[in-house]
Amino acid sequence: MPADRPVVKEHSLRHRFNLRIRHAVGLTQDPPPMCNDPELAYFPVTSVARLVHGDLATMIVGGLGSLFLQMLHPYAMAGVAQHSRYRDDAMGRLLQTANFIGHTTYGTKTTAYLDIERVRAVHEAVQGVADDGTPYSANDPHLLLWVHVCEALMFVDAYRAYGTVPLSASSLDQYAFDMAQLGRDLGIPNPPTTYAGLREALESFRPECRLTSDGIEARDFLRHGYVQTPVQRWAMDRFVASSFRLMPSWARELLDVEERSPFDVTLGEPVTRLLCTTTRFFVPPAEVEGFEQD
């Protein structure tokens, strides 16, 4: 019937943009199936993590923030520089990370533990000597804690800033508690179990942080190196600027990104919110059954 045609066109257009947005950030595969059986799921089926990690828009902002923060630890950065092919296969690396987050957040215990063991096995080979002569290992619990804290804080803070559901203090603590289980399974003895604990842990790493030459190269690549079209570059610039705003001032200073344009000061937040809203229209967030705010 003629009346149905605009709906078909709209759905087709929405699907095409869904694929374009997902492919632009490395998501070239369908999302993993969601396990909603409380007995089988790795994370609680009503967990805050499922809400936070299911919003692609805020995960882009938080993921960028996490990567920028991680490169400030010289030993974590040395592992990436010496063992990663991020310059040659940035999208493949993003897809691996996305799959790991998807399997642990929405998958079964079996799927999650398989992915966790795979990551731990990969980490076994990631060891060497940093620029100051210090040996490092990716399975070092101290470095694992750094990566864990960067990811958890940036993911949840990005959702707090740009997500659709306000998170209470107890929801923030529940997120940290659920993520702590993942941290323990990856090899961290005592990961923070509260939001305040995550922030305290981040501050405790401050004396160890500095931007090495490898970090400068990674920073510049992440900001400008892998986006393809002018539209993608414009959107990435806005998401990057928003990720910097999530960080403590000392981290921005170390990254040498303290200077902000008048555009970012006055219009950065509204533009990012519009980008997030647009992204959600084409890539709807995952539905979390039974999630209730405390």
NUZA-105671 format. One record per residue (C-alpha): residue in three letters; x, y, z. Coordinates in steps of 0.25 Angstrom, whole numbers, padded with zeros to 4 digits, always signed. Example, Ala and Ser with C-alpha at 12.3 -4.5 7.8 and 13.67 -1.06 7.14 Angstrom:
<pts>
ALA+0049-0018+0031SER+0055-0004+0029
</pts>
This chain:
<pts>
MET+0000+0000+0000PRO+0005+0014-0003ALA+0004+0019+0011ASP+0014+0008+0015ARG+0025+0013+0006PRO+0030+0024+0014VAL+0031+0015+0026VAL+0040+0005+0018LYS+0049+0016+0013GLU+0050+0022+0027HIS+0054+0008+0033SER+0064+0006+0021LEU+0070+0019+0023ARG+0071+0017+0038HIS+0077+0003+0036ARG+0088+0009+0026PHE+0092+0020+0036ASN+0092+0010+0047LEU+0102+0002+0040ARG+0110+0014+0036ILE+0111+0019+0050ARG+0115+0005+0056HIS+0125+0003+0045ALA+0131+0016+0047VAL+0135+0012+0061GLY+0140-0002+0057LEU+0127-0009+0060THR+0127-0018+0047GLN+0120-0030+0054ASP+0106-0031+0059PRO+0105-0030+0075PRO+0106-0042+0083PRO+0093-0049+0087MET+0088-0044+0101CYS+0087-0054+0112ASN+0075-0051+0121ASP+0075-0063+0129PRO+0080-0059+0143GLU+0086-0073+0146LEU+0094-0072+0133ALA+0098-0058+0131TYR+0112-0053+0135PHE+0107-0039+0140PRO+0093-0038+0147VAL+0083-0036+0136THR+0078-0023+0143SER+0092-0018+0145VAL+0096-0003+0143ALA+0107-0008+0134ARG+0097-0013+0124LEU+0090+0001+0124VAL+0104+0008+0123HIS+0110-0001+0113GLY+0098-0002+0104ASP+0098+0013+0100LEU+0108+0014+0088ALA+0108+0029+0088THR+0113+0031+0102MET+0122+0018+0101ILE+0129+0026+0089VAL+0132+0038+0099GLY+0136+0029+0110GLY+0144+0019+0102LEU+0152+0031+0096GLY+0154+0037+0110SER+0159+0023+0115LEU+0169+0022+0104PHE+0175+0036+0106LEU+0176+0033+0121GLN+0182+0019+0119MET+0194+0025+0111LEU+0198+0034+0122HIS+0204+0022+0130PRO+0218+0020+0123TYR+0218+0004+0125ALA+0204+0002+0120MET+0207+0011+0108ALA+0220+0003+0106GLY+0212-0010+0105VAL+0203-0003+0094ALA+0214+0003+0086GLN+0223-0010+0086HIS+0212-0020+0085SER+0200-0014+0078ARG+0197-0012+0063TYR+0188+0000+0066ARG+0193+0009+0055ASP+0191-0002+0045ASP+0178-0008+0050ALA+0171+0002+0058MET+0157-0003+0055GLY+0161-0017+0057ARG+0166-0014+0071LEU+0153-0006+0074LEU+0145-0018+0070GLN+0153-0027+0079THR+0150-0018+0091ALA+0136-0016+0087ASN+0134-0031+0086PHE+0140-0033+0100ILE+0131-0022+0106GLY+0119-0028+0100HIS+0122-0043+0104THR+0125-0039+0118THR+0113-0029+0120TYR+0102-0037+0112GLY+0107-0051+0111THR+0107-0064+0118LYS+0117-0068+0129THR+0123-0078+0119THR+0125-0067+0108ALA+0130-0057+0118TYR+0141-0066+0124LEU+0145-0071+0110ASP+0148-0056+0106ILE+0155-0053+0120GLU+0164-0065+0118ARG+0167-0061+0104VAL+0171-0047+0109ARG+0180-0052+0120ALA+0187-0062+0110VAL+0189-0050+0101HIS+0195-0042+0112GLU+0205-0053+0115ALA+0213-0049+0103VAL+0212-0034+0106GLN+0224-0031+0114GLY+0237-0024+0111VAL+0245-0012+0116ALA+0240+0003+0117ASP+0247+0015+0112ASP+0253+0017+0126GLY+0259+0003+0127THR+0247-0003+0136PRO+0242-0017+0132TYR+0227-0017+0130SER+0216-0028+0128ALA+0202-0026+0124ASN+0198-0037+0134ASP+0204-0028+0145PRO+0192-0026+0155HIS+0196-0012+0157LEU+0195-0009+0142LEU+0183-0017+0141LEU+0177-0008+0152TRP+0181+0005+0145VAL+0174+0000+0132HIS+0162-0005+0140VAL+0160+0009+0147CYS+0162+0017+0134GLU+0151+0009+0127ALA+0141+0008+0138LEU+0142+0023+0142MET+0141+0028+0128PHE+0130+0019+0124VAL+0121+0023+0135ASP+0125+0037+0136ALA+0122+0039+0121TYR+0108+0032+0123ARG+0106+0042+0135ALA+0109+0054+0126TYR+0102+0050+0113GLY+0093+0038+0116THR+0078+0037+0117VAL+0076+0031+0131PRO+0081+0039+0143LEU+0089+0030+0152SER+0088+0031+0167ALA+0099+0030+0177SER+0096+0015+0180SER+0095+0012+0165LEU+0109+0018+0163ASP+0114+0009+0174GLN+0106-0003+0168TYR+0113-0001+0155ALA+0127-0001+0162PHE+0123-0013+0170ASP+0119-0021+0157MET+0131-0017+0150ALA+0140-0021+0161GLN+0136-0035+0158LEU+0142-0034+0144GLY+0154-0028+0150ARG+0156-0039+0159ASP+0154-0049+0148LEU+0165-0042+0140GLY+0175-0043+0151ILE+0173-0031+0160PRO+0173-0035+0175ASN+0165-0024+0181PRO+0159-0015+0171PRO+0150-0003+0176THR+0136-0007+0179THR+0130+0007+0180TYR+0130+0020+0171ALA+0138+0027+0182GLY+0148+0016+0182LEU+0150+0017+0167ARG+0153+0032+0168GLU+0162+0030+0179ALA+0170+0019+0172LEU+0171+0028+0159GLU+0177+0039+0168SER+0187+0029+0174PHE+0193+0027+0161ARG+0196+0041+0158PRO+0210+0041+0163GLU+0213+0030+0153CYS+0207+0037+0141ARG+0215+0044+0130LEU+0213+0046+0115THR+0225+0038+0107SER+0228+0040+0093ASP+0220+0027+0090GLY+0209+0034+0097ILE+0210+0046+0089GLU+0209+0038+0076ALA+0197+0030+0081ARG+0190+0043+0086ASP+0192+0049+0072PHE+0187+0037+0065LEU+0175+0035+0073ARG+0171+0050+0071HIS+0174+0051+0056GLY+0179+0038+0050TYR+0168+0028+0047VAL+0156+0035+0044GLN+0153+0035+0029THR+0142+0046+0024PRO+0141+0061+0028VAL+0128+0058+0035GLN+0134+0047+0043ARG+0146+0056+0047TRP+0137+0067+0051ALA+0129+0057+0060MET+0141+0051+0066ASP+0147+0065+0069ARG+0134+0067+0077PHE+0135+0054+0084VAL+0149+0055+0087ALA+0147+0069+0093SER+0136+0064+0102SER+0145+0052+0107PHE+0155+0062+0111ARG+0145+0069+0119LEU+0142+0057+0127MET+0157+0056+0132PRO+0163+0062+0144SER+0171+0075+0141TRP+0184+0068+0144ALA+0182+0058+0133ARG+0178+0068+0123GLU+0191+0076+0126LEU+0199+0064+0125LEU+0193+0061+0111ASP+0195+0075+0107VAL+0181+0078+0103GLU+0178+0089+0114GLU+0175+0099+0103ARG+0161+0099+0098SER+0155+0107+0087PRO+0143+0117+0089PHE+0134+0107+0082ASP+0137+0096+0092VAL+0135+0105+0104THR+0122+0111+0099LEU+0116+0100+0090GLY+0123+0088+0093GLU+0113+0082+0103PRO+0101+0085+0095VAL+0107+0079+0082THR+0111+0066+0089ARG+0097+0064+0094LEU+0092+0066+0080LEU+0102+0056+0075CYS+0098+0046+0085THR+0083+0048+0083THR+0085+0046+0068THR+0094+0034+0070ARG+0083+0028+0079PHE+0073+0030+0068PHE+0080+0022+0058VAL+0087+0012+0068PRO+0077+0010+0080PRO+0083+0007+0093ALA+0081-0008+0099GLU+0069-0010+0107VAL+0071-0014+0121GLU+0060-0023+0126GLY+0056-0019+0141PHE+0066-0008+0143GLU+0061+0001+0154GLN+0067+0013+0160ASP+0069+0013+0175
</pts>
